[in-house]
Amino acid sequence: MTDLLAAEPARCAWVNRNPRMIAYHDQEWGVPQHDDTVLFEFLVLEGAQAGLSWETVLNKRENFRQAFAGFDPQAVANFGPDDLARLLADPGIIRNRLKLNSAVENARLFLKVQAEFGTFDRYLWQFADTSLGQPRPIENQWAHWQDVPARTAQSDALSRDLGKRGFKFVGSVICYSYMQAVGLINDHSLNCFRHP
C-alpha cells in the first residue's frame, strides 16, 4: 500500500482522495477552456458552489449536467416556471432557489455576451494575461496552497463587469475560482506535477 501511495504524483494540497477531485485536478483545473458550453458549465457550477465545498458540487456535476440540458446556454435560457419547479424537486443537484434562478438568468445574459463579442470565450479571455497582445493564462508561482489569494485585481474586474451586465453569483471570490477552473489562471503549486 505504501508503494502505491509513493507512486502517486505530488498534487496541490487541496486535493483529497475523492477520485472525482483527483480527476478534476489532474485533467481540468487550470486547463485553458475556450468552448462556450464548458465556460457556461463552470459559470453555473461556481455559482452553485457559493457557501459550499467544491467537492459537494463536483459530486453532483453529472446530475447538474442532466438537469441543465448538458449546459446548453440556449436551452437553459428558455427554462420557465415548470423547469424551475423540476430543478427545485431534483435531489441530485443543489436546490437553492436563488442559485437556480440566477443560473437561468445568467444563461440569458450569457447569450447577450455571445451576441456582443461573437463568443463568451472572446469576452472572458480579455481578463487573462494580455501583456503580450494575445490572451494567455496568468501563471502563478505559489509555493504553498495557503499563499493563493481568494481574489485578485483581475477577478475584481471580471466580477464588476459581469455584475454591470446583470449576472448574479459572480462576486470576486467566485470569479477567481471560475478563472482558476477554466484556466485563465494557473494556480497549481510549485511542487504539483501539473505546474508548468
Backbone torsions as a table, in degrees:
resi	resn	phi	psi	omega
1	MET	NA	-42.2	179.7
2	THR	-64.9	-33.6	176.7
3	ASP	-64.3	-37.9	179.1
4	LEU	-64.8	-44.7	178.8
5	LEU	-67.0	-37.7	179.4
6	ALA	-64.2	-28.0	-178.9
7	ALA	-77.1	-14.3	179.3
8	GLU	-65.9	136.1	176.6
9	PRO	-71.6	157.0	176.7
10	ALA	-69.7	131.6	-179.2
11	ARG	-124.6	167.9	174.0
12	CYS	-57.8	147.1	-172.8
13	ALA	-64.6	-20.3	-178.0
14	TRP	-76.9	-12.3	-176.9
15	VAL	-79.5	126.0	177.1
16	ASN	-101.9	-163.8	-174.9
17	ARG	-86.3	-0.5	177.8
18	ASN	-62.8	121.2	-178.6
19	PRO	-56.3	-32.1	177.8
20	ARG	-66.6	-40.9	178.5
21	MET	-64.9	-42.8	179.8
22	ILE	-63.2	-47.0	179.9
23	ALA	-63.1	-42.0	179.3
24	TYR	-61.2	-48.8	179.4
25	HIS	-60.8	-47.4	-173.0
26	ASP	-72.8	-30.2	-171.0
27	GLN	-114.3	-21.1	-172.8
28	GLU	-123.7	-46.0	-170.8
29	TRP	-61.5	123.5	179.7
30	GLY	85.4	-1.5	178.8
31	VAL	-85.3	124.4	-179.7
32	PRO	-57.5	124.5	179.0
33	GLN	-109.8	138.0	179.8
34	HIS	-129.9	0.4	179.4
35	ASP	-86.0	122.5	-176.2
36	ASP	-60.2	-32.4	178.4
37	THR	-65.4	-41.3	177.9
38	VAL	-66.8	-41.3	179.0
39	LEU	-63.3	-37.4	176.6
40	PHE	-69.5	-40.8	178.1
41	GLU	-54.1	-50.4	-177.8
42	PHE	-69.2	-29.3	174.7
43	LEU	-62.5	-43.3	177.9
44	VAL	-66.6	-47.5	-175.9
45	LEU	-66.9	-40.6	179.0
46	GLU	-65.9	-37.8	175.5
47	GLY	-64.9	-38.1	178.8
48	ALA	-67.1	-27.4	-177.1
49	GLN	-71.8	-24.5	-173.6
50	ALA	-42.6	119.2	179.5
51	GLY	82.7	-0.1	-178.7
52	LEU	-124.9	175.7	176.8
53	SER	-88.0	152.7	176.6
54	TRP	-63.6	-32.8	178.8
55	GLU	-60.4	-40.8	177.7
56	THR	-58.1	-46.3	-179.7
57	VAL	-66.6	-44.6	-177.8
58	LEU	-61.7	-37.0	178.4
59	ASN	-66.6	-22.3	-179.7
60	LYS	-105.1	6.0	-172.8
61	ARG	-57.9	-46.2	-179.4
62	GLU	-64.3	-37.3	175.8
63	ASN	-64.5	-40.9	175.5
64	PHE	-59.8	-43.6	-178.2
65	ARG	-58.7	-43.2	178.4
66	GLN	-68.6	-44.3	-176.8
67	ALA	-66.9	-29.9	-176.5
68	PHE	-107.1	35.7	171.3
69	ALA	51.4	45.4	179.3
70	GLY	65.9	20.5	-177.9
71	PHE	60.8	33.3	173.4
72	ASP	-77.5	111.9	-175.0
73	PRO	-62.2	-32.1	178.6
74	GLN	-65.7	-44.0	179.5
75	ALA	-64.6	-44.2	-178.5
76	VAL	-66.7	-36.5	178.1
77	ALA	-61.0	-25.7	-179.7
78	ASN	-90.1	0.8	178.3
79	PHE	-61.7	139.4	177.9
80	GLY	-120.4	-165.4	-177.4
81	PRO	-57.4	-37.3	179.1
82	ASP	-65.3	-38.2	178.4
83	ASP	-66.5	-41.3	178.4
84	LEU	-62.4	-41.7	177.3
85	ALA	-61.4	-41.3	177.9
86	ARG	-61.7	-44.3	-180.0
87	LEU	-64.5	-42.2	-179.5
88	LEU	-65.9	-23.1	179.9
89	ALA	-93.3	-2.7	-174.5
90	ASP	-89.2	107.7	-178.6
91	PRO	-71.7	-8.5	-178.2
92	GLY	-82.3	-8.5	179.8
93	ILE	-122.8	179.0	176.3
94	ILE	-85.4	114.9	-171.0
95	ARG	-97.8	68.9	177.1
96	ASN	-109.0	117.1	-174.3
97	ARG	-55.8	-43.8	-179.2
98	LEU	-63.5	-42.8	179.9
99	LYS	-67.1	-40.2	-179.6
100	LEU	-68.1	-43.3	176.4
101	ASN	-61.0	-42.0	-179.0
102	SER	-66.4	-35.5	178.6
103	ALA	-61.4	-40.7	179.4
104	VAL	-69.5	-46.0	178.9
105	GLU	-65.4	-39.7	178.1
106	ASN	-62.7	-33.2	176.5
107	ALA	-62.2	-41.7	179.1
108	ARG	-64.8	-41.3	179.0
109	LEU	-70.6	-34.8	176.0
110	PHE	-57.4	-44.0	178.5
111	LEU	-64.1	-35.4	177.2
112	LYS	-65.6	-41.2	177.5
113	VAL	-63.9	-42.3	176.5
114	GLN	-58.0	-44.1	-179.4
115	ALA	-64.1	-36.9	-178.4
116	GLU	-74.3	-40.9	-172.7
117	PHE	-105.9	-6.7	-175.6
118	GLY	94.9	-44.3	174.5
119	THR	-147.9	154.5	173.4
120	PHE	-66.6	-33.5	177.8
121	ASP	-54.6	-47.9	-178.9
122	ARG	-61.5	-40.8	177.1
123	TYR	-64.0	-51.4	-171.4
124	LEU	-63.6	-43.1	-172.1
125	TRP	-71.7	-6.3	173.0
126	GLN	-70.2	-12.5	179.0
127	PHE	-95.3	5.5	176.7
128	ALA	-90.3	-162.0	177.7
129	ASP	-78.8	113.1	-180.0
130	THR	-114.2	17.4	-174.8
131	SER	-63.2	-25.1	179.8
132	LEU	-103.6	15.2	178.8
133	GLY	97.5	-60.9	178.0
134	GLN	-85.5	134.3	178.7
135	PRO	-61.5	138.1	176.4
136	ARG	-146.2	162.3	-178.2
137	PRO	-61.7	147.6	170.9
138	ILE	-80.7	114.7	-176.4
139	GLU	-97.4	105.3	179.7
140	ASN	-89.9	163.6	-174.7
141	GLN	-128.2	65.2	-175.9
142	TRP	-88.6	127.0	177.0
143	ALA	-76.6	-33.8	-176.3
144	HIS	-133.0	145.9	-179.9
145	TRP	-58.9	-33.2	-179.4
146	GLN	-65.0	-17.9	-179.8
147	ASP	-80.0	-16.8	-176.7
148	VAL	-69.2	127.0	-179.2
149	PRO	-73.8	161.6	176.4
150	ALA	-84.5	-20.5	-179.3
151	ARG	-158.0	161.6	179.0
152	THR	-142.2	177.3	176.6
153	ALA	-60.0	-36.8	-179.9
154	GLN	-67.4	-42.4	179.4
155	SER	-70.9	-31.7	174.4
156	ASP	-61.2	-44.6	-178.2
157	ALA	-65.1	-43.8	178.6
158	LEU	-63.5	-44.8	179.7
159	SER	-59.4	-46.3	179.1
160	ARG	-60.3	-45.2	-176.3
161	ASP	-68.5	-43.6	176.9
162	LEU	-62.4	-40.6	178.8
163	GLY	-61.6	-41.8	178.1
164	LYS	-62.7	-29.8	180.0
165	ARG	-82.9	-4.9	176.3
166	GLY	101.0	-2.2	179.6
167	PHE	-63.6	147.3	177.7
168	LYS	-115.7	160.2	-176.8
169	PHE	56.5	46.3	179.8
170	VAL	-131.9	40.8	173.7
171	GLY	-63.5	166.9	-174.6
172	SER	-60.3	-37.7	179.6
173	VAL	-65.8	-42.9	176.7
174	ILE	-63.4	-41.9	179.9
175	CYS	-64.0	-37.7	178.2
176	TYR	-63.7	-43.9	176.8
177	SER	-61.3	-40.4	178.3
178	TYR	-62.1	-45.2	-179.7
179	MET	-63.3	-36.5	175.0
180	GLN	-66.0	-45.2	-175.0
181	ALA	-62.0	-39.7	-174.7
182	VAL	-100.4	10.2	168.8
183	GLY	85.7	9.2	172.1
184	LEU	-66.9	-27.7	178.4
185	ILE	-126.3	132.9	174.3
186	ASN	-107.5	105.8	-178.5
187	ASP	-108.9	20.2	174.3
188	HIS	-61.0	131.3	-177.4
189	SER	-67.2	160.2	-174.2
190	LEU	-58.7	-31.7	-178.1
191	ASN	-86.3	-4.5	-177.0
192	CYS	-78.9	141.4	-179.7
193	PHE	-66.4	-15.5	178.5
194	ARG	-89.6	-5.7	178.2
195	HIS	-68.2	136.0	-177.5
196	PRO	-64.6	NA	NA
